[in-house]
Amino acid sequence: MGSRESACVITQVRSTGKARSPFRYPGGKSRMLRTLRPKLDRLVAGKRVFCDVFVGGGSVLLDVAARYPDTKLVANDADYGIACFWRIVASDQYPELCNLLRDAEVNVEAFKRMKVRDLGNLSAVEAAYTRLYLNRTSYNGLGRLPQGGKTQANPKYSILSHWNLDDLITRIENCHRLLAGRLEVTNLHFRDFLRAHRYEPCYLDPPYTVAGLGLYSISMSHQEHEDLANLLLDRADWLLSIDDAPQVRKWYRGAAIRKIPVQYSIVGRKTRCKRTHELLIADRVHGQAKNATIHIPRSRAASQGRARRTPHLHMRPSTQRGPRCASGESLRQLTRRFAPNAGQRGCWAEGQLSIPS
Ligand SMILES: C[S@@+](CC[C@H](N)C(=O)[O-])C[C@H]1O[C@@H](n2cnc3c(N)ncnc32)[C@H](O)[C@@H]1O
């Protein structure tokens, strides 16, 4: 593809503000993009590379690709079918994937045959096709039960409800134009990925810690989540979205944590759109905001008798505008000035320290 053609498409995607994922992904971030963008901008602006460590349906990857046409992209997922999909979409083989979709038989019998396929024994194109087929024809995109059930009794909720072939192919073609020549895809466990990309900015959207076990073909144990937190707390340039659970706040003590509203659409029939919230967690530098407050919790380290040098940052929700720091001092300097004892052995206390204007 000529660079002129791809530049033209990028402009088109930019003007509509959308590059849509062909997947229906549980926990997908398409509905959160507006909230995520300012944080992603802090992470990506001025950088040569952007890494999406748990790419899944790729809504964040596509958004960054459209808004940062000169940034090189790296996408990773431990799910082989997902990794194959993004690899094929960014390659010259994407028409083969489109042809498989055009020839697809979409009914319950075919669904059952697709479901038992061993992706590891398939070519990358076949694996990508199988993963997408199961996603578009199953209940909630989970790949387990056919949409509409085995009997297909209600034509409103049939296996074809989310199978709009023309739209799917258009989405794949748009993704190709956006990603071709600039996307590298890996199929690694996050530990290996983070080791290989030690100094590159990473966005991370791991499976949920509470509901994650039922949602993805590959999920993460609590031990893996804790390992992820330890790896991240030891590096810079990262942004993570995750469910709000007590263990998550414990694992990420020391990082900047912010609560953000979310609307889920892939849930049971009665609660089609459910409002809730998630956490956005960042390394301290990227988590710093003008209206941040310094939150000094009773620290685990202090209770274990170990000293810590700096308190944790806790971001205020955007609706509560907090005092701003007009002096230009860093949060660390402010902490030293206003809470000189913070972090010293035995001096941790529950409380908030506002930054003066
Ligand atoms: C919440 S989904 C990502 C959704 C994506 N951000 C989106 O907007 O569509 C989590 C993804 O992590 C992948 N995953 C699970 N365990 C993993 C691991 N140990 N290493 C890398 N990826 C993993 C799953 O296959 C799944 O695609």
The ligand as an ORCA input file, in Angstrom:
! r2SCAN-3c Opt
* xyz 0 1
  C      -9.455     -6.979     29.569
  S      -8.857     -7.865     28.181
  C      -8.170     -6.564     27.208
  C      -9.265     -5.734     26.558
  C      -8.735     -4.647     25.617
  N      -8.012     -3.614     26.330
  C      -9.867     -4.024     24.818
  O     -10.138     -2.813     24.958
  O     -10.503     -4.741     24.042
  C      -7.502     -8.744     28.824
  C      -6.669     -9.528     27.814
  O      -5.526    -10.038     28.509
  C      -5.157    -11.284     27.940
  N      -4.331    -11.997     28.939
  C      -4.752    -12.755     29.979
  N      -3.701    -13.204     30.698
  C      -2.580    -12.713     30.111
  C      -1.188    -12.803     30.397
  N      -0.729    -13.509     31.435
  N      -0.311    -12.155     29.597
  C      -0.759    -11.429     28.526
  N      -2.074    -11.332     28.193
  C      -2.974    -11.949     28.978
  C      -6.493    -11.947     27.606
  O      -6.316    -12.877     26.576
  C      -7.344    -10.756     27.197
  O      -7.361    -10.587     25.802
*
